[in-house]
């Protein structure tokens, strides 16, 4: 299993797809294992990418539109 497969397995058990997520892993015997799953990030590192705030705002609007249909 690679990291994408692991992330997919973790996300599919959540009640809703997160807008943000970070998974910290460690490899044991050639396989990734979850050390930490972070679904909340206070800063979101918005100042590190000029387009980040706009992308986040667009994602929030899309999520709201999907939920209100």
mmCIF file as Biopython writes it, N, C-alpha, C and O atoms, coordinates in Angstrom:
data_model
#
loop_
_atom_site.group_PDB
_atom_site.id
_atom_site.type_symbol
_atom_site.label_atom_id
_atom_site.label_alt_id
_atom_site.label_comp_id
_atom_site.label_asym_id
_atom_site.label_entity_id
_atom_site.label_seq_id
_atom_site.pdbx_PDB_ins_code
_atom_site.Cartn_x
_atom_site.Cartn_y
_atom_site.Cartn_z
_atom_site.occupancy
_atom_site.B_iso_or_equiv
_atom_site.auth_seq_id
_atom_site.auth_asym_id
_atom_site.pdbx_PDB_model_num
ATOM 1   N N  . UNK A ? 1  ? 0.848   -1.171 0.000  1.0 0.0 1  A 1 
ATOM 2   C CA . UNK A ? 1  ? 0.000   0.000  0.000  1.0 0.0 1  A 1 
ATOM 3   C C  . UNK A ? 1  ? 0.895   1.236  0.000  1.0 0.0 1  A 1 
ATOM 4   O O  . UNK A ? 1  ? 1.866   1.312  0.753  1.0 0.0 1  A 1 
ATOM 5   N N  . UNK A ? 2  ? 0.554   2.209  -0.859 1.0 0.0 2  A 1 
ATOM 6   C CA . UNK A ? 2  ? 1.324   3.445  -0.867 1.0 0.0 2  A 1 
ATOM 7   C C  . UNK A ? 2  ? 0.584   4.512  -0.061 1.0 0.0 2  A 1 
ATOM 8   O O  . UNK A ? 2  ? -0.503  4.260  0.461  1.0 0.0 2  A 1 
ATOM 9   N N  . UNK A ? 3  ? 1.171   5.696  0.038  1.0 0.0 3  A 1 
ATOM 10  C CA . UNK A ? 3  ? 0.586   6.753  0.861  1.0 0.0 3  A 1 
ATOM 11  C C  . UNK A ? 3  ? -0.784  7.201  0.365  1.0 0.0 3  A 1 
ATOM 12  O O  . UNK A ? 3  ? -1.656  7.527  1.170  1.0 0.0 3  A 1 
ATOM 13  N N  . UNK A ? 4  ? -0.981  7.222  -0.953 1.0 0.0 4  A 1 
ATOM 14  C CA . UNK A ? 4  ? -2.302  7.611  -1.486 1.0 0.0 4  A 1 
ATOM 15  C C  . UNK A ? 4  ? -3.367  6.600  -1.083 1.0 0.0 4  A 1 
ATOM 16  O O  . UNK A ? 4  ? -4.480  6.975  -0.716 1.0 0.0 4  A 1 
ATOM 17  N N  . UNK A ? 5  ? -3.026  5.333  -1.152 1.0 0.0 5  A 1 
ATOM 18  C CA . UNK A ? 5  ? -3.974  4.295  -0.737 1.0 0.0 5  A 1 
ATOM 19  C C  . UNK A ? 5  ? -4.317  4.438  0.741  1.0 0.0 5  A 1 
ATOM 20  O O  . UNK A ? 5  ? -5.478  4.311  1.130  1.0 0.0 5  A 1 
ATOM 21  N N  . UNK A ? 6  ? -3.314  4.700  1.554  1.0 0.0 6  A 1 
ATOM 22  C CA . UNK A ? 6  ? -3.535  4.870  2.981  1.0 0.0 6  A 1 
ATOM 23  C C  . UNK A ? 6  ? -4.445  6.065  3.240  1.0 0.0 6  A 1 
ATOM 24  O O  . UNK A ? 6  ? -5.393  5.970  4.020  1.0 0.0 6  A 1 
ATOM 25  N N  . UNK A ? 7  ? -4.157  7.196  2.583  1.0 0.0 7  A 1 
ATOM 26  C CA . UNK A ? 7  ? -4.992  8.383  2.755  1.0 0.0 7  A 1 
ATOM 27  C C  . UNK A ? 7  ? -6.429  8.086  2.344  1.0 0.0 7  A 1 
ATOM 28  O O  . UNK A ? 7  ? -7.365  8.474  3.043  1.0 0.0 7  A 1 
ATOM 29  N N  . UNK A ? 8  ? -6.610  7.408  1.226  1.0 0.0 8  A 1 
ATOM 30  C CA . UNK A ? 8  ? -7.964  7.068  0.763  1.0 0.0 8  A 1 
ATOM 31  C C  . UNK A ? 8  ? -8.686  6.199  1.799  1.0 0.0 8  A 1 
ATOM 32  O O  . UNK A ? 8  ? -9.861  6.427  2.088  1.0 0.0 8  A 1 
ATOM 33  N N  . UNK A ? 9  ? -7.998  5.219  2.350  1.0 0.0 9  A 1 
ATOM 34  C CA . UNK A ? 9  ? -8.610  4.351  3.359  1.0 0.0 9  A 1 
ATOM 35  C C  . UNK A ? 9  ? -9.014  5.147  4.598  1.0 0.0 9  A 1 
ATOM 36  O O  . UNK A ? 9  ? -10.069 4.896  5.180  1.0 0.0 9  A 1 
ATOM 37  N N  . UNK A ? 10 ? -8.194  6.088  4.995  1.0 0.0 10 A 1 
ATOM 38  C CA . UNK A ? 10 ? -8.510  6.904  6.175  1.0 0.0 10 A 1 
ATOM 39  C C  . UNK A ? 10 ? -9.705  7.812  5.877  1.0 0.0 10 A 1 
ATOM 40  O O  . UNK A ? 10 ? -10.633 7.894  6.683  1.0 0.0 10 A 1 
ATOM 41  N N  . UNK A ? 11 ? -9.691  8.485  4.745  1.0 0.0 11 A 1 
ATOM 42  C CA . UNK A ? 11 ? -10.744 9.452  4.417  1.0 0.0 11 A 1 
ATOM 43  C C  . UNK A ? 11 ? -12.098 8.769  4.227  1.0 0.0 11 A 1 
ATOM 44  O O  . UNK A ? 11 ? -13.130 9.354  4.557  1.0 0.0 11 A 1 
ATOM 45  N N  . UNK A ? 12 ? -12.110 7.563  3.711  1.0 0.0 12 A 1 
ATOM 46  C CA . UNK A ? 12 ? -13.393 6.900  3.454  1.0 0.0 12 A 1 
ATOM 47  C C  . UNK A ? 12 ? -14.149 6.534  4.730  1.0 0.0 12 A 1 
ATOM 48  O O  . UNK A ? 12 ? -15.358 6.308  4.674  1.0 0.0 12 A 1 
ATOM 49  N N  . UNK A ? 13 ? -13.482 6.472  5.861  1.0 0.0 13 A 1 
ATOM 50  C CA . UNK A ? 13 ? -14.195 6.155  7.106  1.0 0.0 13 A 1 
ATOM 51  C C  . UNK A ? 13 ? -14.731 7.409  7.798  1.0 0.0 13 A 1 
ATOM 52  O O  . UNK A ? 13 ? -15.478 7.307  8.771  1.0 0.0 13 A 1 
ATOM 53  N N  . UNK A ? 14 ? -14.357 8.580  7.306  1.0 0.0 14 A 1 
ATOM 54  C CA . UNK A ? 14 ? -14.847 9.821  7.891  1.0 0.0 14 A 1 
ATOM 55  C C  . UNK A ? 14 ? -16.275 10.087 7.418  1.0 0.0 14 A 1 
ATOM 56  O O  . UNK A ? 14 ? -16.618 9.719  6.295  1.0 0.0 14 A 1 
ATOM 57  N N  . UNK A ? 15 ? -17.111 10.712 8.236  1.0 0.0 15 A 1 
ATOM 58  C CA . UNK A ? 15 ? -18.489 10.975 7.820  1.0 0.0 15 A 1 
ATOM 59  C C  . UNK A ? 15 ? -18.603 11.993 6.688  1.0 0.0 15 A 1 
ATOM 60  O O  . UNK A ? 15 ? -19.610 12.028 5.982  1.0 0.0 15 A 1 
ATOM 61  N N  . UNK A ? 16 ? -17.584 12.812 6.517  1.0 0.0 16 A 1 
ATOM 62  C CA . UNK A ? 16 ? -17.586 13.834 5.466  1.0 0.0 16 A 1 
ATOM 63  C C  . UNK A ? 16 ? -16.145 14.045 5.001  1.0 0.0 16 A 1 
ATOM 64  O O  . UNK A ? 16 ? -15.214 14.000 5.805  1.0 0.0 16 A 1 
ATOM 65  N N  . UNK A ? 17 ? -15.969 14.273 3.707  1.0 0.0 17 A 1 
ATOM 66  C CA . UNK A ? 17 ? -14.627 14.509 3.177  1.0 0.0 17 A 1 
ATOM 67  C C  . UNK A ? 17 ? -14.097 15.836 3.725  1.0 0.0 17 A 1 
ATOM 68  O O  . UNK A ? 17 ? -14.753 16.868 3.582  1.0 0.0 17 A 1 
ATOM 69  N N  . UNK A ? 18 ? -12.923 15.819 4.347  1.0 0.0 18 A 1 
ATOM 70  C CA . UNK A ? 18 ? -12.396 17.064 4.914  1.0 0.0 18 A 1 
ATOM 71  C C  . UNK A ? 18 ? -11.906 18.028 3.837  1.0 0.0 18 A 1 
ATOM 72  O O  . UNK A ? 18 ? -11.480 17.608 2.761  1.0 0.0 18 A 1 
ATOM 73  N N  . UNK A ? 19 ? -11.972 19.315 4.137  1.0 0.0 19 A 1 
ATOM 74  C CA . UNK A ? 19 ? -11.444 20.317 3.222  1.0 0.0 19 A 1 
ATOM 75  C C  . UNK A ? 19 ? -9.939  20.455 3.405  1.0 0.0 19 A 1 
ATOM 76  O O  . UNK A ? 19 ? -9.236  20.931 2.513  1.0 0.0 19 A 1 
ATOM 77  N N  . UNK A ? 20 ? -9.461  20.045 4.540  1.0 0.0 20 A 1 
ATOM 78  C CA . UNK A ? 20 ? -8.040  20.072 4.835  1.0 0.0 20 A 1 
ATOM 79  C C  . UNK A ? 20 ? -7.716  18.788 5.581  1.0 0.0 20 A 1 
ATOM 80  O O  . UNK A ? 20 ? -8.516  18.308 6.383  1.0 0.0 20 A 1 
ATOM 81  N N  . UNK A ? 21 ? -6.577  18.253 5.321  1.0 0.0 21 A 1 
ATOM 82  C CA . UNK A ? 21 ? -6.142  17.099 6.092  1.0 0.0 21 A 1 
ATOM 83  C C  . UNK A ? 21 ? -4.665  16.849 5.880  1.0 0.0 21 A 1 
ATOM 84  O O  . UNK A ? 21 ? -4.114  17.068 4.801  1.0 0.0 21 A 1 
ATOM 85  N N  . UNK A ? 22 ? -4.052  16.386 6.942  1.0 0.0 22 A 1 
ATOM 86  C CA . UNK A ? 22 ? -2.646  16.009 6.845  1.0 0.0 22 A 1 
ATOM 87  C C  . UNK A ? 22 ? -2.484  14.709 7.604  1.0 0.0 22 A 1 
ATOM 88  O O  . UNK A ? 22 ? -2.987  14.541 8.715  1.0 0.0 22 A 1 
ATOM 89  N N  . UNK A ? 23 ? -1.777  13.808 6.982  1.0 0.0 23 A 1 
ATOM 90  C CA . UNK A ? 23 ? -1.532  12.533 7.620  1.0 0.0 23 A 1 
ATOM 91  C C  . UNK A ? 23 ? -0.026  12.361 7.786  1.0 0.0 23 A 1 
ATOM 92  O O  . UNK A ? 23 ? 0.732   12.451 6.820  1.0 0.0 23 A 1 
ATOM 93  N N  . UNK A ? 24 ? 0.389   12.115 9.003  1.0 0.0 24 A 1 
ATOM 94  C CA . UNK A ? 24 ? 1.803   11.852 9.292  1.0 0.0 24 A 1 
ATOM 95  C C  . UNK A ? 24 ? 1.962   10.346 9.411  1.0 0.0 24 A 1 
ATOM 96  O O  . UNK A ? 24 ? 1.195   9.677  10.103 1.0 0.0 24 A 1 
ATOM 97  N N  . UNK A ? 25 ? 2.958   9.833  8.733  1.0 0.0 25 A 1 
ATOM 98  C CA . UNK A ? 25 ? 3.137   8.386  8.702  1.0 0.0 25 A 1 
ATOM 99  C C  . UNK A ? 25 ? 4.557   8.002  9.089  1.0 0.0 25 A 1 
ATOM 100 O O  . UNK A ? 25 ? 5.472   8.825  9.110  1.0 0.0 25 A 1 
ATOM 101 N N  . UNK A ? 26 ? 4.697   6.745  9.387  1.0 0.0 26 A 1 
ATOM 102 C CA . UNK A ? 26 ? 5.999   6.125  9.593  1.0 0.0 26 A 1 
ATOM 103 C C  . UNK A ? 26 ? 5.958   4.813  8.813  1.0 0.0 26 A 1 
ATOM 104 O O  . UNK A ? 26 ? 4.927   4.143  8.759  1.0 0.0 26 A 1 
ATOM 105 N N  . UNK A ? 27 ? 7.081   4.458  8.217  1.0 0.0 27 A 1 
ATOM 106 C CA . UNK A ? 27 ? 7.142   3.216  7.466  1.0 0.0 27 A 1 
ATOM 107 C C  . UNK A ? 27 ? 7.737   2.122  8.346  1.0 0.0 27 A 1 
ATOM 108 O O  . UNK A ? 27 ? 8.832   2.262  8.891  1.0 0.0 27 A 1 
ATOM 109 N N  . UNK A ? 28 ? 6.992   1.040  8.467  1.0 0.0 28 A 1 
ATOM 110 C CA . UNK A ? 28 ? 7.426   -0.124 9.226  1.0 0.0 28 A 1 
ATOM 111 C C  . UNK A ? 28 ? 7.341   -1.334 8.317  1.0 0.0 28 A 1 
ATOM 112 O O  . UNK A ? 28 ? 6.282   -1.628 7.763  1.0 0.0 28 A 1 
ATOM 113 N N  . UNK A ? 29 ? 8.436   -2.026 8.167  1.0 0.0 29 A 1 
ATOM 114 C CA . UNK A ? 29 ? 8.499   -3.197 7.274  1.0 0.0 29 A 1 
ATOM 115 C C  . UNK A ? 29 ? 7.991   -2.876 5.872  1.0 0.0 29 A 1 
ATOM 116 O O  . UNK A ? 29 ? 7.323   -3.687 5.231  1.0 0.0 29 A 1 
ATOM 117 N N  . UNK A ? 30 ? 8.330   -1.656 5.410  1.0 0.0 30 A 1 
ATOM 118 C CA . UNK A ? 30 ? 7.974   -1.265 4.050  1.0 0.0 30 A 1 
ATOM 119 C C  . UNK A ? 30 ? 6.546   -0.786 3.862  1.0 0.0 30 A 1 
ATOM 120 O O  . UNK A ? 30 ? 6.138   -0.496 2.737  1.0 0.0 30 A 1 
ATOM 121 N N  . UNK A ? 31 ? 5.778   -0.696 4.940  1.0 0.0 31 A 1 
ATOM 122 C CA . UNK A ? 31 ? 4.379   -0.270 4.842  1.0 0.0 31 A 1 
ATOM 123 C C  . UNK A ? 31 ? 4.159   1.001  5.664  1.0 0.0 31 A 1 
ATOM 124 O O  . UNK A ? 31 ? 4.660   1.108  6.783  1.0 0.0 31 A 1 
ATOM 125 N N  . UNK A ? 32 ? 3.402   1.978  5.105  1.0 0.0 32 A 1 
ATOM 126 C CA . UNK A ? 32 ? 3.122   3.192  5.874  1.0 0.0 32 A 1 
ATOM 127 C C  . UNK A ? 32 ? 2.081   2.922  6.958  1.0 0.0 32 A 1 
ATOM 128 O O  . UNK A ? 32 ? 1.121   2.181  6.745  1.0 0.0 32 A 1 
ATOM 129 N N  . UNK A ? 33 ? 2.286   3.529  8.108  1.0 0.0 33 A 1 
ATOM 130 C CA . UNK A ? 33 ? 1.344   3.444  9.232  1.0 0.0 33 A 1 
ATOM 131 C C  . UNK A ? 33 ? 1.059   4.857  9.708  1.0 0.0 33 A 1 
ATOM 132 O O  . UNK A ? 33 ? 1.950   5.705  9.745  1.0 0.0 33 A 1 
ATOM 133 N N  . UNK A ? 34 ? -0.197  5.103  10.074 1.0 0.0 34 A 1 
ATOM 134 C CA . UNK A ? 34 ? -0.612  6.429  10.536 1.0 0.0 34 A 1 
ATOM 135 C C  . UNK A ? 34 ? -0.016  6.715  11.905 1.0 0.0 34 A 1 
ATOM 136 O O  . UNK A ? 34 ? -0.147  5.916  12.833 1.0 0.0 34 A 1 
ATOM 137 N N  . UNK A ? 35 ? 0.643   7.868  12.020 1.0 0.0 35 A 1 
ATOM 138 C CA . UNK A ? 35 ? 1.110   8.359  13.320 1.0 0.0 35 A 1 
ATOM 139 C C  . UNK A ? 35 ? 0.152   9.433  13.835 1.0 0.0 35 A 1 
ATOM 140 O O  . UNK A ? 35 ? -0.183  9.473  15.019 1.0 0.0 35 A 1 
ATOM 141 N N  . UNK A ? 36 ? -0.279  10.297 12.923 1.0 0.0 36 A 1 
ATOM 142 C CA . UNK A ? 36 ? -1.162  11.393 13.308 1.0 0.0 36 A 1 
ATOM 143 C C  . UNK A ? 36 ? -2.025  11.769 12.120 1.0 0.0 36 A 1 
ATOM 144 O O  . UNK A ? 36 ? -1.549  11.844 10.988 1.0 0.0 36 A 1 
ATOM 145 N N  . UNK A ? 37 ? -3.288  12.003 12.388 1.0 0.0 37 A 1 
ATOM 146 C CA . UNK A ? 37 ? -4.220  12.500 11.379 1.0 0.0 37 A 1 
ATOM 147 C C  . UNK A ? 37 ? -4.683  13.864 11.856 1.0 0.0 37 A 1 
ATOM 148 O O  . UNK A ? 37 ? -5.321  13.984 12.902 1.0 0.0 37 A 1 
ATOM 149 N N  . UNK A ? 38 ? -4.362  14.881 11.090 1.0 0.0 38 A 1 
ATOM 150 C CA . UNK A ? 38 ? -4.718  16.250 11.473 1.0 0.0 38 A 1 
ATOM 151 C C  . UNK A ? 38 ? -5.768  16.775 10.503 1.0 0.0 38 A 1 
ATOM 152 O O  . UNK A ? 38 ? -5.515  16.896 9.304  1.0 0.0 38 A 1 
ATOM 153 N N  . UNK A ? 39 ? -6.942  17.085 11.028 1.0 0.0 39 A 1 
ATOM 154 C CA . UNK A ? 39 ? -8.033  17.602 10.206 1.0 0.0 39 A 1 
ATOM 155 C C  . UNK A ? 39 ? -8.357  19.052 10.532 1.0 0.0 39 A 1 
ATOM 156 O O  . UNK A ? 39 ? -9.236  19.655 9.915  1.0 0.0 39 A 1 
ATOM 157 N N  . UNK A ? 40 ? -7.647  19.604 11.499 1.0 0.0 40 A 1 
ATOM 158 C CA . UNK A ? 40 ? -7.824  21.008 11.881 1.0 0.0 40 A 1 
ATOM 159 C C  . UNK A ? 40 ? -6.444  21.656 11.904 1.0 0.0 40 A 1 
ATOM 160 O O  . UNK A ? 40 ? -5.517  21.136 12.524 1.0 0.0 40 A 1 
ATOM 161 N N  . UNK A ? 41 ? -6.319  22.762 11.245 1.0 0.0 41 A 1 
ATOM 162 C CA . UNK A ? 41 ? -5.050  23.503 11.231 1.0 0.0 41 A 1 
ATOM 163 C C  . UNK A ? 41 ? -5.370  24.968 11.480 1.0 0.0 41 A 1 
ATOM 164 O O  . UNK A ? 41 ? -5.984  25.611 10.628 1.0 0.0 41 A 1 
ATOM 165 N N  . UNK A ? 42 ? -4.976  25.507 12.614 1.0 0.0 42 A 1 
ATOM 166 C CA . UNK A ? 42 ? -5.330  26.898 12.935 1.0 0.0 42 A 1 
ATOM 167 C C  . UNK A ? 42 ? -4.859  27.924 11.913 1.0 0.0 42 A 1 
ATOM 168 O O  . UNK A ? 42 ? -5.602  28.859 11.616 1.0 0.0 42 A 1 
ATOM 169 N N  . UNK A ? 43 ? -3.672  27.791 11.372 1.0 0.0 43 A 1 
ATOM 170 C CA . UNK A ? 43 ? -3.169  28.836 10.473 1.0 0.0 43 A 1 
ATOM 171 C C  . UNK A ? 43 ? -3.427  28.530 9.006  1.0 0.0 43 A 1 
ATOM 172 O O  . UNK A ? 43 ? -3.533  29.451 8.196  1.0 0.0 43 A 1 
ATOM 173 N N  . UNK A ? 44 ? -3.528  27.273 8.654  1.0 0.0 44 A 1 
ATOM 174 C CA . UNK A ? 44 ? -3.695  26.830 7.261  1.0 0.0 44 A 1 
ATOM 175 C C  . UNK A ? 44 ? -2.566  27.307 6.350  1.0 0.0 44 A 1 
ATOM 176 O O  . UNK A ? 44 ? -2.636  27.109 5.137  1.0 0.0 44 A 1 
ATOM 177 N N  . UNK A ? 45 ? -1.542  27.924 6.902  1.0 0.0 45 A 1 
ATOM 178 C CA . UNK A ? 45 ? -0.376  28.370 6.146  1.0 0.0 45 A 1 
ATOM 179 C C  . UNK A ? 45 ? -0.753  29.272 4.970  1.0 0.0 45 A 1 
ATOM 180 O O  . UNK A ? 45 ? -0.113  29.229 3.920  1.0 0.0 45 A 1 
ATOM 181 N N  . UNK A ? 46 ? -1.771  30.071 5.145  1.0 0.0 46 A 1 
ATOM 182 C CA . UNK A ? 46 ? -2.281  30.915 4.057  1.0 0.0 46 A 1 
ATOM 183 C C  . UNK A ? 46 ? -1.252  31.923 3.559  1.0 0.0 46 A 1 
ATOM 184 O O  . UNK A ? 46 ? -1.292  32.304 2.388  1.0 0.0 46 A 1 
ATOM 185 N N  . UNK A ? 47 ? -0.353  32.356 4.394  1.0 0.0 47 A 1 
ATOM 186 C CA . UNK A ? 47 ? 0.613   33.376 3.952  1.0 0.0 47 A 1 
ATOM 187 C C  . UNK A ? 47 ? 1.754   32.790 3.122  1.0 0.0 47 A 1 
ATOM 188 O O  . UNK A ? 47 ? 2.569   33.529 2.570  1.0 0.0 47 A 1 
ATOM 189 N N  . UNK A ? 48 ? 1.809   31.472 3.035  1.0 0.0 48 A 1 
ATOM 190 C CA . UNK A ? 48 ? 2.879   30.824 2.269  1.0 0.0 48 A 1 
ATOM 191 C C  . UNK A ? 48 ? 2.541   30.647 0.787  1.0 0.0 48 A 1 
ATOM 192 O O  . UNK A ? 48 ? 3.420   30.343 -0.019 1.0 0.0 48 A 1 
ATOM 193 N N  . UNK A ? 49 ? 1.296   30.834 0.434  1.0 0.0 49 A 1 
ATOM 194 C CA . UNK A ? 49 ? 0.865   30.691 -0.960 1.0 0.0 49 A 1 
ATOM 195 C C  . UNK A ? 49 ? -0.096  31.828 -1.277 1.0 0.0 49 A 1 
ATOM 196 O O  . UNK A ? 49 ? -1.165  31.912 -0.672 1.0 0.0 49 A 1 
ATOM 197 N N  . UNK A ? 50 ? 0.263   32.709 -2.216 1.0 0.0 50 A 1 
ATOM 198 C CA . UNK A ? 50 ? -0.578  33.873 -2.505 1.0 0.0 50 A 1 
ATOM 199 C C  . UNK A ? 50 ? -2.027  33.536 -2.871 1.0 0.0 50 A 1 
ATOM 200 O O  . UNK A ? 50 ? -2.928  34.321 -2.576 1.0 0.0 50 A 1 
ATOM 201 N N  . UNK A ? 51 ? -2.262  32.408 -3.496 1.0 0.0 51 A 1 
ATOM 202 C CA . UNK A ? 51 ? -3.615  32.047 -3.925 1.0 0.0 51 A 1 
ATOM 203 C C  . UNK A ? 51 ? -4.380  31.230 -2.881 1.0 0.0 51 A 1 
ATOM 204 O O  . UNK A ? 51 ? -5.546  30.897 -3.095 1.0 0.0 51 A 1 
ATOM 205 N N  . UNK A ? 52 ? -3.751  30.908 -1.775 1.0 0.0 52 A 1 
ATOM 206 C CA . UNK A ? 52 ? -4.342  29.984 -0.807 1.0 0.0 52 A 1 
ATOM 207 C C  . UNK A ? 52 ? -5.680  30.472 -0.246 1.0 0.0 52 A 1 
ATOM 208 O O  . UNK A ? 52 ? -6.627  29.692 -0.154 1.0 0.0 52 A 1 
ATOM 209 N N  . UNK A ? 53 ? -5.768  31.722 0.123  1.0 0.0 53 A 1 
ATOM 210 C CA . UNK A ? 53 ? -7.019  32.235 0.704  1.0 0.0 53 A 1 
ATOM 211 C C  . UNK A ? 53 ? -8.159  32.172 -0.309 1.0 0.0 53 A 1 
ATOM 212 O O  . UNK A ? 53 ? -9.280  31.803 0.041  1.0 0.0 53 A 1 
ATOM 213 N N  . UNK A ? 54 ? -7.879  32.528 -1.558 1.0 0.0 54 A 1 
ATOM 214 C CA . UNK A ? 54 ? -8.907  32.457 -2.596 1.0 0.0 54 A 1 
ATOM 215 C C  . UNK A ? 54 ? -9.333  31.015 -2.852 1.0 0.0 54 A 1 
ATOM 216 O O  . UNK A ? 54 ? -10.518 30.736 -3.029 1.0 0.0 54 A 1 
ATOM 217 N N  . UNK A ? 55 ? -8.370  30.105 -2.873 1.0 0.0 55 A 1 
ATOM 218 C CA . UNK A ? 55 ? -8.695  28.694 -3.086 1.0 0.0 55 A 1 
ATOM 219 C C  . UNK A ? 55 ? -9.546  28.146 -1.940 1.0 0.0 55 A 1 
ATOM 220 O O  . UNK A ? 55 ? -10.494 27.394 -2.168 1.0 0.0 55 A 1 
ATOM 221 N N  . UNK A ? 56 ? -9.206  28.522 -0.723 1.0 0.0 56 A 1 
ATOM 222 C CA . UNK A ? 56 ? -9.990  28.089 0.424  1.0 0.0 56 A 1 
ATOM 223 C C  . UNK A ? 56 ? -11.402 28.662 0.367  1.0 0.0 56 A 1 
ATOM 224 O O  . UNK A ? 56 ? -12.375 27.946 0.605  1.0 0.0 56 A 1 
ATOM 225 N N  . UNK A ? 57 ? -11.516 29.942 0.053  1.0 0.0 57 A 1 
ATOM 226 C CA . UNK A ? 57 ? -12.840 30.567 -0.053 1.0 0.0 57 A 1 
ATOM 227 C C  . UNK A ? 57 ? -13.682 29.878 -1.124 1.0 0.0 57 A 1 
ATOM 228 O O  . UNK A ? 57 ? -14.867 29.621 -0.908 1.0 0.0 57 A 1 
ATOM 229 N N  . UNK A ? 58 ? -13.090 29.582 -2.259 1.0 0.0 58 A 1 
ATOM 230 C CA . UNK A ? 58 ? -13.808 28.883 -3.334 1.0 0.0 58 A 1 
ATOM 231 C C  . UNK A ? 58 ? -14.274 27.501 -2.872 1.0 0.0 58 A 1 
ATOM 232 O O  . UNK A ? 58 ? -15.396 27.089 -3.166 1.0 0.0 58 A 1 
ATOM 233 N N  . UNK A ? 59 ? -13.417 26.795 -2.155 1.0 0.0 59 A 1 
ATOM 234 C CA . UNK A ? 59 ? -13.774 25.459 -1.661 1.0 0.0 59 A 1 
ATOM 235 C C  . UNK A ? 59 ? -14.921 25.529 -0.662 1.0 0.0 59 A 1 
ATOM 236 O O  . UNK A ? 59 ? -15.804 24.672 -0.668 1.0 0.0 59 A 1 
ATOM 237 N N  . UNK A ? 60 ? -14.911 26.548 0.197  1.0 0.0 60 A 1 
ATOM 238 C CA . UNK A ? 60 ? -15.989 26.712 1.170  1.0 0.0 60 A 1 
ATOM 239 C C  . UNK A ? 60 ? -17.302 27.002 0.455  1.0 0.0 60 A 1 
ATOM 240 O O  . UNK A ? 60 ? -18.335 26.428 0.802  1.0 0.0 60 A 1 
ATOM 241 N N  . UNK A ? 61 ? -17.275 27.876 -0.527 1.0 0.0 61 A 1 
ATOM 242 C CA . UNK A ? 61 ? -18.482 28.195 -1.298 1.0 0.0 61 A 1 
ATOM 243 C C  . UNK A ? 61 ? -19.007 26.947 -1.995 1.0 0.0 61 A 1 
ATOM 244 O O  . UNK A ? 61 ? -20.209 26.684 -1.971 1.0 0.0 61 A 1 
ATOM 245 N N  . UNK A ? 62 ? -18.123 26.181 -2.610 1.0 0.0 62 A 1 
ATOM 246 C CA . UNK A ? 62 ? -18.549 24.941 -3.280 1.0 0.0 62 A 1 
ATOM 247 C C  . UNK A ? 62 ? -19.183 23.969 -2.301 1.0 0.0 62 A 1 
ATOM 248 O O  . UNK A ? 62 ? -20.202 23.352 -2.611 1.0 0.0 62 A 1 
ATOM 249 N N  . UNK A ? 63 ? -18.589 23.827 -1.123 1.0 0.0 63 A 1 
ATOM 250 C CA . UNK A ? 63 ? -19.136 22.912 -0.109 1.0 0.0 63 A 1 
ATOM 251 C C  . UNK A ? 63 ? -20.525 23.356 0.318  1.0 0.0 63 A 1 
ATOM 252 O O  . UNK A ? 63 ? -21.428 22.531 0.453  1.0 0.0 63 A 1 
ATOM 253 N N  . UNK A ? 64 ? -20.702 24.666 0.532  1.0 0.0 64 A 1 
ATOM 254 C CA . UNK A ? 64 ? -22.007 25.190 0.932  1.0 0.0 64 A 1 
ATOM 255 C C  . UNK A ? 64 ? -23.032 24.963 -0.168 1.0 0.0 64 A 1 
ATOM 256 O O  . UNK A ? 64 ? -24.165 24.564 0.102  1.0 0.0 64 A 1 
ATOM 257 N N  . UNK A ? 65 ? -22.633 25.215 -1.397 1.0 0.0 65 A 1 
ATOM 258 C CA . UNK A ? 65 ? -23.570 25.019 -2.525 1.0 0.0 65 A 1 
ATOM 259 C C  . UNK A ? 65 ? -23.990 23.560 -2.646 1.0 0.0 65 A 1 
ATOM 260 O O  . UNK A ? 65 ? -25.156 23.278 -2.923 1.0 0.0 65 A 1 
ATOM 261 N N  . UNK A ? 66 ? -23.061 22.626 -2.445 1.0 0.0 66 A 1 
ATOM 262 C CA . UNK A ? 66 ? -23.396 21.198 -2.508 1.0 0.0 66 A 1 
ATOM 263 C C  . UNK A ? 66 ? -24.358 20.806 -1.392 1.0 0.0 66 A 1 
ATOM 264 O O  . UNK A ? 66 ? -25.255 19.989 -1.597 1.0 0.0 66 A 1 
ATOM 265 N N  . UNK A ? 67 ? -24.171 21.384 -0.229 1.0 0.0 67 A 1 
ATOM 266 C CA . UNK A ? 67 ? -25.003 21.014 0.912  1.0 0.0 67 A 1 
ATOM 267 C C  . UNK A ? 67 ? -26.392 21.641 0.877  1.0 0.0 67 A 1 
ATOM 268 O O  . UNK A ? 67 ? -27.309 21.166 1.546  1.0 0.0 67 A 1 
ATOM 269 N N  . UNK A ? 68 ? -26.545 22.707 0.100  1.0 0.0 68 A 1 
ATOM 270 C CA . UNK A ? 68 ? -27.850 23.393 0.056  1.0 0.0 68 A 1 
ATOM 271 C C  . UNK A ? 68 ? -28.686 22.990 -1.155 1.0 0.0 68 A 1 
ATOM 272 O O  . UNK A ? 68 ? -29.764 23.540 -1.379 1.0 0.0 68 A 1 
ATOM 273 N N  . UNK A ? 69 ? -28.197 22.045 -1.921 1.0 0.0 69 A 1 
ATOM 274 C CA . UNK A ? 69 ? -28.988 21.584 -3.087 1.0 0.0 69 A 1 
ATOM 275 C C  . UNK A ? 69 ? -30.051 20.624 -2.672 1.0 0.0 69 A 1 
ATOM 276 O O  . UNK A ? 69 ? -30.806 20.137 -3.514 1.0 0.0 69 A 1 
#
